[in-house]
Amino acid sequence: MTSYGYFLASEEFTPDQLIDQARQAEAAGFTALAISDHFHPWNDAQGSSPFVWSVIGALSREVSLPITTLVTCPTVRLHPCVTAQAAATSSVLTQGRFRLGVGTGEALNEHIHGDPWPSFADRADMLEEAVQVMRELFTGEQVSHRGAHYTVDNARLYTCPDSPPPVYVSGFGPKAAALAGRIGDGYVLMGPDEDLIGTFRESGGGDKPVIGGLKVCWGADREQAVRTAHRLWPSEQLPGELAQILPTPAHFEQAAELVTPEQIAGATPCGDDPDEHIAAIQRYVEAGFAEVYIGQIGPDQEAFFDAYATKVLPALVSRLA
């Protein structure tokens, strides 16, 4: 049965706003939280990017919902040893309710040390090795490792959960989906693509969970909601590998000039028609997602949570029943 969580957008909201949204999400009936991990927002209009691990620590004190990073890159900006320590501590703080979603990253966030941005093939190799290192560290044993990309010298995590946090792997193409099937405890996909889900399952994913999400913009004025979504999240409609290779918010702003409000209106649920929102989420259910995370674009959070609590979530649960 599919469950419904709330997606906390670190790129758009301050830490205090994210924590408040998490409280509202729990009260509204959402059953889990996802949170993005960025160094930069996609554009200056979004205007935020707090350190995700600090926010997760605060969330662990404020809500009782499970928390998943969607997603963290454990390969460039942070060494896998440091990511493993952060994930282990997050799991302890949440009493085992934390899952580590990982991916190969975007230049937007990972280029900041000045290193050349690797090809996808190299990034995939780095991610596979990083996951191996993190899983070894999650045992609480002393780890030394000499690999193609990482060296670990007598490292040990002294603060570990009773069970290692599950590692879910993100992938938006067939090679990445196959990697997720091979090394992941689950698969992260931000669109109901049944072909990629099939590749994941055929590559070792079997019946492991598929999770992902979508952005919406609830609002009484649909045209205004479209304008808000277009102003804040045009990057959602950029094609191909642009999201992985553009290095700065300014580059995304330039590329997003090609995205029209009509594209946003056709791809993003906007306005206050519950059926439009339900239909978009239902496509994920039909594709076989175990969890769908919905994120509200813009400032009208209270109206969103009220509408989803009274109109959208009950209808989705009723359909499943």
Disulfide bonds with the S-S distance in Angstrom:
none
